[in-house]
Amino acid sequence: MAENRQATPVPRGPGADPRSYERPKSFTASLSRLLKYLDKSKVLVALVLVLLFLSSASMLAGSYFLKPLINQYIIPGDFAGLAGALLGLGCIYLVGVAASYLQSRLTIRLAQRTTNIIRAELFDKMQALPLKFFDTNTHGELMSRYTNDVDNVQLMLEQSLTQLVSSVLTFGGSIVMMIILSPLLFAFTALVLVLMIFMSSRIGGKSRTYFQKQQALLGQLNGNIEEAIGGLKEVKVFNHEEAMKKDFDKINENFRGAATKANFYAGVIMPIMGNLNNIVYAGTAVFGGMLTIAGRFDIGSLAAFLQYSRQVGMPINQITSQINNILAAVAGAERIFDVMDREPEIDEGDVTLLAVKKNAVGDLVPVEKDDKAKLWTWRVPIDGGKNGETELVPLRGDVRFENVCFSYDGKKTVLKNLSLHALPGQTIAFVGSTGAGKTTITNLLNRFYDVDSGRITYDGIDVRRIRKDDLRHSLGMVLQDTHLFTGSVMENIRYGRLDATDEECVTTARAASASSFIERLPEGYDTVISGDGANLSQGQRQLLAIARDYVASPPVLILDEATSSIDTRTEHLIARGMDALFEGRTAFVIAHRLSTVRRANAIAVLEHGEIIELGSHESLLEKKGRYYELCMGVRELD
Amino acid sequence: MKLFLGKYKKHILVCVGLMMGDVTCTMLMPMLMAKIVDIGVATKDVAYISRMGMGMVALALLCIAIGMLNAKFSAEASQGFAANLRKALFNKIQAFSFSNIDRFSAPSLVTRLTSDVTQLQNTLLMCLRMLLRAPLMLIAAIIFAVSINARLSLVIVVAIPLLVIGIILVLRTAERLFSAMQRKIDALNGTVQENLVAIRVVKAFVREAHEKSKFKKSNDELTQSAINAGNLISMMMPLMMFVMNGAMIAVIWAGGKMVHAGGMGTGALISFISYLMEILLSVMMFSMVFILFARAEACGKRIVEVLDTKIDISDRALLPSKEKRALVSKGRIEFRNVDFKYSTEAMAHNVLSCINLTIEPGEFVAIVGGTGSGKTSLVSLIPRLYDVMAGQVLVDDVDVRDYRIENLRSGVGMVLQKNVLFSGSIRENLLWGDGNASEEEVAEAARNAQADDFVRSFPEGYATELGQGGVNVSGGQKQRLCIARAILKKPAILILDDSTSAVDTATETKIRAAFAQKLKGTTILMIAQRISSVRDADKIVVLDEGKIVGIGTHEDLFSNNAIYRDICVSQQEGLSA
């Protein structure tokens, strides 16, 4: 009766989804871990299984019903009985339909909720990972966890598992029913079924090989397209259009060839399987007919058997393709778990920041974070915090590097025995060639990475003792690659301090010389800027980032090439504002541009991870050493 | 769209033909089966049954052959279509001018070339394989059903409209819900992408908790949206089942009566039921077409948008043949009353206004000014990367619009602000300047750009492979390679747009020295931030908010031009060395 129960509402082209050809590394382990997410919804899962069983059963029963219907009611002509039987049939159908609908809704809910949890867990865990992880994995890779891999898992939970179960039930059920109706007839059917299973796996195998080929070429094709479009301007300037077209044609053709083959094999499965099924049908009709003639079979049974023989072929294909989907999903889940299982940032710090104020008696008492008269102090547990006693150390911004050694990969030393002392309120500038270690110093100060040997102290406290969150609260960073978020200009400035008022944001924008261009934007401060601030120029983005830092108003500042994209005149204008920002704060400035650097209290010249000169602008000039050479443009900075 | 089928048009006809064959065969089978039961079994004619059975098997085998042929032709047609479409799009995009490119962002163009084309290709494939079948099946099944028993076929008249209306209603609502879901997906992915890129900022400002709650919000919204969409689709199955099974029951009831009354054989009834199922399934399939086409239409629109874009910078159709062959030889540049603005900008005012400027062949001219003062825009007009709004740009006393673009651009070398190198070896990249350059010429160009030394320091020298976008070289090295590439072109005019920002002063001085010596006849325009780069220029042009506010030598301007003086002072560059 109901033949195509398994037809999904939105038809996916037969085998057109090439993702479904990967294999996971440890299937059972990963699958069970994945299924653990369903633990909380055990009841729902059980319910779904029951409903699946019900709907498959109803379908099988409905087909069986043909036998008594024909034999007992139609042929003899018992219409009262027929009416009753039809009513019964109607009820069976109704049960099946209702079960199927409920099951679908429940499964969707289950699948979506579970995917939600997995996504959230992935994101949360990722946020806690150390910077090294982000520096060593491409964004494309990581994004595909969220898109490709999560999508596959979702598909598996939503469709593949239930369809697999229902296909197995239908297949198994049909076979059982057929055996019940006529073992003899079934024996013949079984032969063809075996042939069908064999064909399914052989063609599937061929299909898989070609799809893998197609995937590889697709990667190449897409890469070529991305490059061509990304460098379109270059192409025009060099009149390179013809050459690009030729390259593309080659890859396009190769891809077409592979894809055609892959598509062919995928497309051939349905006709072959469907028609083998028809042969089963034909054979059944013939032999069933002969048996009926011989009196060993009846028409009602024949009708029912024919129905089953129609129903038994589809599931085979379904089962193979759903297994493929499940394998791909588990492979994707493995990659997701891999990210989740990475070591998060270690934070064994016990020193925290505390906002305090001097009370009437002169003691320091804790106050609210937004109290204007607050002072920041470090709360340092004494004796490892055994007695819960702490001492308060005022935050002044005294930073010391003591014989710090560091390398990113354990092979190439970036910093060698670096020692430096920045007094509170001082501005220290770092200059040096690329790779000399300037950005690394800021990475270590922020504890994005930790030193290999030596130590860094902050107001006398080893930074490794300070809780990372609190440490970072006390440092303000402006980087060369400014990163803004999708949202209004106001929101982006407010990122520095989430409780800043609109007025405060505008004031800081003014101080950073950003207000003039912001006010000229279509909606001023409410203008929404996209993703990485693409509709603003590099210079404008940096001004916004500086404003963001102003608002945060941290005790210690780190500026890493913060003004490299701003022209010198504008930089001159914000210089006054920046001086105000530096006032009373310790600041580390890294710059390529000497005009930025000359105002510092002390300039450190870095070369190959060591400080080779240290002093004020004037004193270093007098020395006529490396700094002098850099100023005079004699030596290379790159 | 049909154009892109090209040589595959015949394939489509073949597929249609094959489909018709397939449908006929498939439809004949229940009929044969009916005969087996009604005639064969009734008359106990074993031979008859065997004959019918063989017939059915033969039909099935025929269908297999048809199916394989169809798979072949449909695969070829759809992939061929896709390849042709891709090629057309790619070629069209290659012809785009800068302002065409600006209108569509790069990622959007990539999407159109990749996933939109794929979507169309899949639609075509589905049509040729499955969806073509549906209407044919429908017609055939109706014919067969009616031929078995016309009165019973009345059930169809009721069932079909019910089914169709139900499906269309569901699908239309579903389309809306799915679009909403897609938007939520984009938002979620956008949030993740941003976080990945800006992770340093997130950590530095300790905003992990904030980001997590932002994500949770997106996540929950997506989940709800997906559940809504899914629930709607869940309705499809029960709807189908309801109509199909209802029809079944009606047929069994009425048909049963007829069988008993002798007006119809049992076998006929059984096969009628088969046809009924086929009809309803086809109707369902047919309705799916709508959703598929809706999606395909959206993609198609996007593709057509690109194909229909008018390219605004192309060779003038009526160029006099002599002019067509004009080449840039001397390198004289003149701007006459030029006004310019980017057509995509929302801001009303011009990027450049009233520009009047003459540059003689061989001069070294520098252009300075604040961020956004129009420097890059100015030089982009020379190789006609953009066209002026008013006024003229002349190269060698000929309006740039009167040149064949290829010739114009061969004579003007430009190093853009954002440097792009392509995958391939360093040599291959440099040869973009001149495909026929010899080893020595390549090395010479690299030497002048101060790139030869570091290239030779790589183990494979000029054969070193650069990754996508040229990743294994530093910023300064990339810039120097780009300069070498431009020099290799041996252009009459060389434009450098902030091309030495990542190169330190010493190396830059060497480059300029090389220019002065080896590229004496070349007109050089340099945009730079550092006054030290431009002090020795023959002329310095100072731009401010799109207007020229000063032209002269360094000394002249320093004495007479306030803005220029400002820039110098901010860099502490005085008159003395």
Contacts between the chains, C-beta under 8 A, distances in Angstrom:
chain1	res1	chain2	res2	distance
A	1	B	244	7.9
A	1	B	245	6.9
A	1	B	248	5.7
A	1	B	273	7.6
A	1	B	277	7.5
A	2	B	241	6.3
A	2	B	244	6.4
A	2	B	245	6.7
A	3	B	277	5.6
A	3	B	281	7.2
A	4	B	281	5.8
A	5	B	237	7.9
A	7	B	281	7.8
A	7	B	284	7.6
A	9	B	233	4.9
A	9	B	236	4.2
A	9	B	237	7.1
A	9	B	288	7.6
A	10	B	233	7.2
A	10	B	288	7.2
A	10	B	291	6.6
A	11	B	126	6.8
A	11	B	130	6.7
A	11	B	285	7.6
A	11	B	288	5.8
A	11	B	292	7.7
A	13	B	122	5.2
A	13	B	125	5.7
A	13	B	126	5.3
A	13	B	129	7.7
A	14	B	129	7.1
A	14	B	130	8.0
A	16	B	122	5.8
A	16	B	125	7.0
A	62	B	245	7.7
A	69	B	252	6.5
A	69	B	256	7.6
A	70	B	266	6.3
A	73	B	256	6.9
A	74	B	252	7.8
A	74	B	256	4.2
A	74	B	259	5.5
A	74	B	260	6.2
A	74	B	266	7.1
A	74	B	269	7.8
A	75	B	259	7.4
A	75	B	260	7.3
A	75	B	266	7.0
A	77	B	260	4.1
A	79	B	256	7.4
A	79	B	257	6.8
A	79	B	260	7.7
A	82	B	252	7.8
A	82	B	253	6.9
A	82	B	256	5.6
A	83	B	253	7.4
A	86	B	249	5.3
A	86	B	252	6.2
A	86	B	253	5.8
A	89	B	249	6.3
A	89	B	252	7.7
A	90	B	245	7.4
A	90	B	249	5.7
A	93	B	241	6.9
A	93	B	245	4.1
A	93	B	249	7.7
A	96	B	241	7.1
A	97	B	237	7.7
A	97	B	238	4.8
A	97	B	241	4.4
A	97	B	242	6.1
A	97	B	245	7.3
A	98	B	238	7.4
A	100	B	237	5.5
A	100	B	238	6.5
A	100	B	241	7.0
A	101	B	234	6.0
A	101	B	235	7.3
A	101	B	237	6.7
A	101	B	238	4.3
A	104	B	230	7.8
A	104	B	233	8.0
A	104	B	234	3.8
A	104	B	237	6.5
A	105	B	230	7.8
A	105	B	231	5.6
A	105	B	234	5.2
A	108	B	226	7.7
A	108	B	227	5.9
A	108	B	230	3.7
A	108	B	231	6.4
A	108	B	234	6.6
A	109	B	227	5.8
A	112	B	223	4.9
A	112	B	226	5.0
A	112	B	227	5.0
A	112	B	230	7.1
A	113	B	223	6.7
A	115	B	223	7.3
A	116	B	219	5.5
A	116	B	220	6.8
A	116	B	222	7.7
A	116	B	223	4.3
A	119	B	188	7.9
A	119	B	219	5.4
A	120	B	215	7.0
A	120	B	216	6.2
A	120	B	219	5.6
A	123	B	192	7.0
A	123	B	195	7.9
A	123	B	212	6.8
A	123	B	215	4.9
A	123	B	219	7.7
A	124	B	212	5.7
A	127	B	195	7.6
A	127	B	202	7.4
A	127	B	208	4.6
A	127	B	211	6.3
A	127	B	212	6.2
A	128	B	208	7.2
A	131	B	199	6.9
A	131	B	200	6.9
A	131	B	203	6.9
A	134	B	196	6.7
A	134	B	199	4.9
A	139	B	193	7.0
A	139	B	196	4.8
A	139	B	197	6.5
A	142	B	192	8.0
A	142	B	196	5.6
A	143	B	189	6.9
A	143	B	192	6.5
A	143	B	193	6.1
A	143	B	196	7.0
A	146	B	188	7.6
A	146	B	189	6.5
A	146	B	192	5.1
A	147	B	189	6.1
A	158	B	230	7.2
A	221	B	114	7.9
A	222	B	110	7.8
A	222	B	114	5.7
A	223	B	423	7.7
A	223	B	468	6.3
A	225	B	90	7.4
A	225	B	110	5.8
A	225	B	113	5.2
A	225	B	114	6.3
A	226	B	110	5.5
A	226	B	468	7.6
A	227	B	422	5.9
A	227	B	423	6.5
A	227	B	468	5.9
A	227	B	469	7.4
A	228	B	90	7.2
A	228	B	93	7.9
A	228	B	94	7.6
A	229	B	93	6.7
A	229	B	106	5.1
A	229	B	109	5.0
A	229	B	110	5.4
A	229	B	113	7.5
A	230	B	106	5.7
A	230	B	420	6.7
A	230	B	469	7.3
A	231	B	420	4.2
A	231	B	422	6.1
A	232	B	93	7.2
A	232	B	94	7.8
A	232	B	96	6.8
A	232	B	101	5.4
A	232	B	106	7.4
A	233	B	98	6.4
A	233	B	101	7.1
A	233	B	385	7.6
A	233	B	416	6.0
A	233	B	420	7.7
A	234	B	416	6.7
A	234	B	420	4.8
A	234	B	422	7.8
A	234	B	432	7.8
A	235	B	94	6.9
A	236	B	97	7.7
A	236	B	98	7.0
A	236	B	385	6.7
A	236	B	409	7.2
A	237	B	383	6.6
A	237	B	385	7.4
A	237	B	409	6.6
A	237	B	413	7.9
A	237	B	414	4.8
A	237	B	416	6.8
A	238	B	409	7.6
A	238	B	432	4.7
A	238	B	433	6.8
A	238	B	485	7.5
A	238	B	489	7.4
A	239	B	406	5.5
A	239	B	409	5.1
A	239	B	410	6.1
A	240	B	432	5.6
A	241	B	94	4.5
A	241	B	95	7.1
A	243	B	435	7.7
A	244	B	94	5.9
A	245	B	90	6.8
A	245	B	91	5.8
A	245	B	94	6.0
A	248	B	87	7.3
A	248	B	90	5.1
A	249	B	87	6.5
A	252	B	83	5.3
A	252	B	86	5.7
A	252	B	87	5.9
A	252	B	90	7.7
A	253	B	83	7.0
A	255	B	83	7.3
A	256	B	79	5.1
A	256	B	80	6.6
A	256	B	82	7.4
A	256	B	83	4.1
A	259	B	79	4.9
A	259	B	82	7.8
A	260	B	75	4.9
A	260	B	76	5.5
A	260	B	79	4.4
A	260	B	80	7.7
A	261	B	75	7.7
A	263	B	71	7.8
A	263	B	74	7.8
A	263	B	75	3.8
A	263	B	78	7.0
A	263	B	79	6.3
A	263	B	125	6.8
A	264	B	71	5.3
A	264	B	72	5.6
A	264	B	75	4.4
A	267	B	70	7.5
A	267	B	71	3.4
A	267	B	74	6.3
A	267	B	75	5.8
A	267	B	125	7.8
A	267	B	129	5.9
A	268	B	67	6.8
A	268	B	68	5.5
A	268	B	71	4.4
A	270	B	67	7.1
A	270	B	129	7.7
A	271	B	22	7.8
A	271	B	63	6.6
A	271	B	64	5.9
A	271	B	66	7.2
A	271	B	67	2.1
A	271	B	68	6.5
A	271	B	70	7.0
A	271	B	71	6.7
A	272	B	64	5.7
A	272	B	67	6.6
A	272	B	68	7.5
A	274	B	63	7.7
A	274	B	67	7.5
A	275	B	60	4.5
A	275	B	61	7.3
A	275	B	63	4.5
A	275	B	64	4.6
A	275	B	67	6.7
A	276	B	60	7.5
A	276	B	64	7.8
A	278	B	26	7.5
A	278	B	29	6.1
A	278	B	56	7.2
A	278	B	59	7.5
A	278	B	60	4.2
A	278	B	63	7.0
A	279	B	56	7.7
A	279	B	57	5.6
A	279	B	60	4.7
A	279	B	61	7.8
A	281	B	29	7.0
A	281	B	33	7.3
A	281	B	56	7.3
A	282	B	29	7.1
A	282	B	32	7.9
A	282	B	33	7.6
A	282	B	53	5.5
A	282	B	56	3.4
A	282	B	57	5.1
A	282	B	60	6.3
A	283	B	53	6.9
A	283	B	57	7.5
A	285	B	32	7.8
A	285	B	33	4.6
A	285	B	36	4.9
A	285	B	37	7.4
A	285	B	49	7.8
A	285	B	52	7.5
A	285	B	53	6.4
A	285	B	56	6.9
A	286	B	36	6.8
A	286	B	49	5.5
A	286	B	50	6.3
A	286	B	52	7.3
A	286	B	53	3.2
A	286	B	56	7.8
A	289	B	36	4.8
A	289	B	37	6.6
A	289	B	40	5.3
A	289	B	41	4.9
A	289	B	49	4.4
A	289	B	53	8.0
A	290	B	46	5.8
A	290	B	49	6.0
A	292	B	41	5.0
A	293	B	40	7.8
A	293	B	41	5.9
A	293	B	44	4.5
A	293	B	46	6.3
A	293	B	49	7.6
A	299	B	37	6.5
A	299	B	41	7.0
A	299	B	266	5.5
A	302	B	37	6.9
A	303	B	266	7.5
A	303	B	270	5.2
A	306	B	33	7.3
A	306	B	270	6.9
A	434	B	474	5.9
A	434	B	475	7.8
A	434	B	476	7.5
A	446	B	203	7.6
A	446	B	204	6.4
A	448	B	200	7.3
A	448	B	203	6.8
A	469	B	206	4.9
A	472	B	203	6.5
A	472	B	204	5.7
A	472	B	205	7.3
A	472	B	206	4.9
A	473	B	206	5.6
A	475	B	204	7.1
A	476	B	204	7.9
A	477	B	200	7.5
A	477	B	201	7.8
A	477	B	204	4.3
A	479	B	200	6.3
A	479	B	201	7.4
A	483	B	194	7.8
A	483	B	197	5.9
A	483	B	198	3.3
A	483	B	200	7.2
A	483	B	201	4.7
A	484	B	198	7.7
A	485	B	194	5.6
A	485	B	198	6.8
A	486	B	190	6.4
A	486	B	194	6.5
A	495	B	201	7.7
A	495	B	205	6.3
A	495	B	207	6.8
A	496	B	205	6.6
A	498	B	210	6.8
A	520	B	347	7.7
A	522	B	346	5.9
A	531	B	190	6.8
A	531	B	193	7.4
A	531	B	194	6.3
A	532	B	194	7.4
A	532	B	197	6.3
A	532	B	198	7.8
A	537	B	371	6.0
A	537	B	372	6.1
A	539	B	371	4.0
A	539	B	372	7.5
A	540	B	371	7.5
A	552	B	205	6.7
A	564	B	501	7.8
A	565	B	371	7.8
A	566	B	371	6.5
A	567	B	369	7.8
A	567	B	370	5.0
A	567	B	371	4.9
A	567	B	529	5.7
A	567	B	567	7.7
A	568	B	529	6.5
A	568	B	567	6.1
A	568	B	570	4.1
A	568	B	571	4.9
A	569	B	370	5.4
A	569	B	563	7.9
A	569	B	566	5.6
A	569	B	567	5.3
A	569	B	570	5.3
A	570	B	370	6.1
A	570	B	371	6.1
A	571	B	570	6.6
A	572	B	566	7.4
A	572	B	569	7.6
A	572	B	570	3.7
A	595	B	570	6.5
A	595	B	571	5.2
A	595	B	572	5.9
A	598	B	572	7.3
A	633	B	504	7.5
A	633	B	505	3.3
A	633	B	506	5.4
A	633	B	509	6.5
A	633	B	532	6.2
A	634	B	506	5.6
A	635	B	504	7.6
A	635	B	506	5.6
A	636	B	504	5.1
A	636	B	506	5.2
A	636	B	507	5.7
A	637	B	504	3.4
A	637	B	505	7.5
A	637	B	506	7.7
A	638	B	474	6.8
A	638	B	475	7.9
A	638	B	476	3.8
A	638	B	477	7.8
A	638	B	502	6.7
A	638	B	503	5.9
A	638	B	504	4.9
A	638	B	507	6.5
